[in-house]
């Protein structure tokens, strides 16, 4: 069953920037791709979206694989990334994973793998529709999120060059649907979804929203502003809001936002190829940018913690593997740490399943706090997780935080591991 949703947006003023690599090559390049499942079986009717990495815009309408699991695209030379989706399978890349940007300057053959969902496909549905700007034209490259209001589980998709989005693997429930993109503010569409219903169409009128601006500083622990990057994130799924990535040589970021929305933000020390060297991800739930700006303190870059297992190798297109539903998480110790905190998220739904750390009004709040002598811990050792065990067939991400004490004996975030490095499947 498909639910058709039309979303209208109002323009604002957020921008992003990226410096692509330039090479002297042919203006158009033929690209052939193939997609298989975890057993090597070709996958038909996979929705393939190609994005220009310089502006997060889709190159064209969505492509679909044939019965041999193949697709063919002719692209102008440049930097691109791919997003894949299919009913009954997990999206590629998974939530929290940054798309792999690659330069395409000559004829290329690309291969992808997708993992099947462990849920009954007969009980899963699809929400689809178009996102329109205030002039009634298609809004391209927007993130569309359907949030179930009772469980807070979230499902997402992206619009193509016609403004069409497809959200797969949706379960029954009451949903709020919104679109997220730089320069735009979305109205919220409420719908009850039941996969047994016939196809329906929902029209949504445009709503106005006040946009505000704020300057935010990113510094390292010594107070120095580096070449930093910054991006707004969706508050539930943690996915990057298209077009909001920006880079600054002095650590000062000018951000435009809607007072009606809550955000997470990701910031890090980067080089000019958009490769994050130090990465921090903070959640400010229930706290808007006005509240944050009133603190008058900069975002502080933490050092990176090297994790041991489960550990995702970014040279591959698929996560690490855990063979038990009670995996043990391990990392290299941080000398100055006085304690650690940990969190595990279900990337299938975007839901937090164990632990958490938040920074609210300058105070760290840790749901799971571990002694400084700890360098490994088994999932749900304290019995506080939302699920007693992880679920086989799902994709998760884990993260460890090192906590230090300042001169006033107050805890602060000393170091953190990269959430992408902790991505893993449970088999």
N, C-alpha and C positions, 0 to 999 in steps of 0.2 A: 504494500500500500504506500502511496506517495501523498504527502501533504504539500500543497503549493503555497508558498509564502512570498508576498511582495513587500519589500522594505524600502521606504523612502528616507533620504538623508538630507541634512542641512550642512552646508559647507562651513569649514573653519580654517585654521592656519597652522597645522603641524607639518614639518618637513623632515626629509631624510636625505642623507648624502652618502655616496660611495664612489671611490675612484677605481674603475675597472682597468684591467691590464690592456694595453693597446699593442697590437701586433699587425704587421703588414701581411694580410692573408686575403683569400677570396671573400667577396662581400656576402655570399650565401653558401651555406654548408649543409650537406645532406646528412641527417642523423637517423640511424636505424636502432630501435630499442627492442628488447625482449624482456618479458616478465614471467617469472615462474613462481610456484609455491615452494614451501620448504622441502618438498620431495622432488623438485625439478620438473613438475608438470606445468606446461604452459597455461597461463591464465587469460581467458577471453573476457572482453568487455571491462577491462580495467580503465578507469577514468584517469587520463594522463594530462597534467597541467604543467606547462613550461613557463617559468617566470624569468624575467629580465632582472638580474641581481643588482643592477644599478639603480632601480627604482621600485622593485617588488611588484611590477606590473606583469600580468599574464601576457605572453606573446600573442596568443590567439585564443579561439574557443578551445574547449577541452577536446583532446583526442581520445580514442578508445582502441584497445588492442583487438586484433582479429582472433580467429579461432586458434592460431598458432602462437598466441600471446605476444604478437609483434605490433609495432607501430612505426610509422615513417614520418619524419618532419623535416622541412627545409627551413633553416634558421639563418638570419644574418650573423656574421661572426660576432662573438661577444661572450660575456659571462652570464651563465644561466644556472638555475636549480630546478628540480623536478618535484612535484607532489603527486602521489599515486593513491587512489582510493577504489575500493570494490566492496560490495555488500558481502558480509561474512568474513572479511579480512581486516586486519589492523592497517591503518594508514601508514604510508611511508613518505617522509620521516614520521616517527612516533612523536607524540606530544613531548615538549621540552627539548627535543632534538633539533638543533639548528640545521636547516637544509645545507647540503654539501654543494658549495658554489664551485663550478668548474668552467674553465675557459674552453669554448668550442670554436676552433679556427680552421679545422679541416674535417674531412669526412670522418664520422665516428660511429662506432657500434657500442651501445650501452646495454648493460644487463642489470636487472633488479630482482630481488626476492621479496615476497610478501608472506606473512604468517597468518594462518587461519584463526579466526576467533573460536573460543571454546563454547560460545553460546549457541543455542538452537536457532539456526538461520530462519526457521519458519516463524519464530516469535520476534524477529527483528524487522524493522521497517525503515523507510526513507523519508526524510523531509527535504523537499526541493523547492526552488522558486527563483525569483530574480531580486536583485538589489538595485534600486533606482535612485539617482540623484534628484535634487529638487527641480530640475528641468524635465524630469521624466526619462532621462537617458540611462543607460546601464552604468552602474558603478563597478569597475573592474578591480580585481585583486583584493577584495575585502574579505576579512575573516568573519564568518557567520557562526555564532554559537547558540545552541539550543540548550538551555539549562532546565533540568527537571526541578520543580520548585519544592518538592517534598524531600527528595534524597540529595539534592544539589549536584547530582551527576550531570556532566556536561558533554555534549557531542558537537563536533564542529566540521566545517568545510570551507571552501574558498570559492569566490566568484571568478568566472572566466571572462573573456573579452566581450561576451554578451551580457554580463552581469548575472549569469546563471550559477547557482550553487547546488551541490548535492551533499547531504549529510547522511551517511550510512549507519547501519547497526543501531538504530534508535529503538529503545524499549518503550512500553506503554507508560503514560504519565502526563502530568500537567507541565507544560513547557512555557518558558519565556524565551523568545528568539530575538537576538540583536545582531547588528552588523558593526564591525570595528575596522576603521581605517583612518590614517592621518588625513586631516582636513575635513572630516565629516563626523556628525553626531547622529546616531540612529534612534528612531522610536523603538519601542518594545512591543513585540507581537506575542499575545498570549494565545495558546491553543491547547486543547486536550488531544493527545495522540493515542490512537488505538490502531494497531496494524491490521485489524480485521475490517476496518471501515473502508468505504469506497473513497476514491480520490476526491479531494475537496480543494477549493481555491479560497484564499484569504487575502483581502485587500487591506493595506495599512496606509493611513494618511500620514503626511509629513508633520513632525512636531518640532518646535523651536527649542533651543537650549542655549544657555549662556556659556560662552567660552572665556576662560581666564588664562593668563600667562604668568609664568614664574621662572626665575633663574635659579638653577641648582648647581652647586659646586661638587665636583668629585675630586678627592685627594687621597694620597696614600697616608699611612699612619704617621709619617713625619710632617704632614701638612702641605706637601708639595703637589701641585696640580700637573698631571702628566697628559700625554696624548691618550685621551680616554674615549670610549664609546658609551652610548646610552640608548636604551630602548624601552618604550612602554610595553607592558605585558597585560594580557587578559587576566583579570583577578581570579578566575576559577581554573582555567585550563593551563595557564602559564605560557600560552603561545604568544609569539611576538605580534604586536599590532602592526600590520603592514604600513610602511612609510614613515614610521616613527624613529627608525635608527638614525643616529647622528654621531658625528665625531668632532672632538674639540682638542686643540693643542694645549689649551690652558686649563682644561677641566671644568669650564663653565658651560652649562647647557641651558638653552632657552626652550622651555617646554610650554606648549599650549594644550589645554585640557578642558574637559567638561566637568562642571561641578556636580552633574547628575551621576557621574560614574566614579567607581573606585578602580584603582590601578595597582598593579605591581610594577616594579621597574628593575631592570637588569643593567648593570654598569660594569665596566672593566677597563683594564689597561690593554691597549691594542696597538698593533702595528698598522701600516697603511693598507695591508691586504685584508683587513677585517678579521684577522685571526686573534681571538681573545687570549691574552697571556695570563692575566689575573682576572677572575670573574667573581662577582658578588651578585646574589639574588635575594632581595629583601621583600617581604610582604607587609604592606600597610593596610590591613583590612579595617574597614570602618573609619578610615582616616584619609581625608582628601588633601590635595596639595596646599590648600590654605593653611591647614593645621600643620603640615610639615614645614612650610616656609616660616611659620611663626616660631619654630624651634631655633632658627638662626644658625644651625650647625650643618656642615657639609656631609655628604655621603663619604664614608671612609672605605677605601679599598682594603680588603683583607688579603692575606696571602693564600695561596692554594695548598690544600692538603692532598697529597698523593694517596690514592686508594689502591688497595691490593686486589680485593675480590668482593662481589662480582664487579668486573671492570670492563667497560665497553671500549673496543679498539676503533677509533674514528676512521681508520683506513678501510673499514668494512661498512656496508650499508645496513647491517643488521646488528641488534644488540648482543650483549653477552648472554650466557645461558646459565641458569641455576637448575639443578636437577632435584631439588628438594623444596617443599612448600614452607620450610623453616630454614632459610639460608642464613649463613653466618657472614656478617659484614666486617671487613678488616681494612685497616689503614695504617700508614706510617705515623708514628707519634710526632707531636709538635712540642718542642722543648719547653716553651713558655706557657703551655696550656695548664689551667687549674681545673678544668673539667671539659667534658665533651657533651654534645647533644646530637641527636640523629633524627632523621625523618625518612619515611618511605611513602611514595605516591603511586597510585594506580594510573598509568598513562592511558589506559583504555577509557577511563571516565574522567580523569583529571582530579579524582578525589584523593585526599590525604588519608592514609590508612594507619600510619603509626608515627608518633612523635610530631614535633613541629618546633619552630623557633620564630618568634616575631620580635620586632623592635617597635614598641609603641611609646611615643612621647619620650624617647631616649632610654627606655627600660627594656632589657632583654627578658623575654618570657620563654622558658624552655619546658616543653611537655615531657621530655625524657632527658634526664641529666645523668651523665656517667662520670665516674672518678677519672682523675688525670692519668691514672695507671692503665686505663682501658685502651686497647688498640684493636679489639674485635668484640662483636656482640651478636648473639643470635636473635633473629626476628622475634618480636613479641615476648622477650624473656620476662618482662614485668607484667604481662597480661593486659596491657592497656590499649592494644591495637584494636581497630574497628573490626577486623576479622582475625580469628585465632590463628589461621594459616593463610598464606598467599594462595592464589587460585591458579592452577595449571592452565597454560595456554594464554595467560595475560602478560602484558609488558609493564614493568615497573621501573621506577627510578629511585635510588637512595642517595642520601647526602649526609655527610658528617660535618659538624661545626666544632671548632676549638674555641673555648671561652677563656679569656684572660681577666685579670683584675687590674684596674687602674690605680693611681696613687691614693684615691679615696676608697679603695677596696670595693668598687662597683664593677660588676661584670661588663665586659664588652666583647664584641666579636673579633677574635684574634685571627682566625683563619677558617677557610671553608673549602670543601671539595666541590668540583664542578658537577652539576646535576646530570649533564650529558654523559660524563664518564661513568656514572653509576647506573646507566640504563641496562636492563637485563630482562630476558624472557624466563618464565618458569615452565619447564618442560616435565 
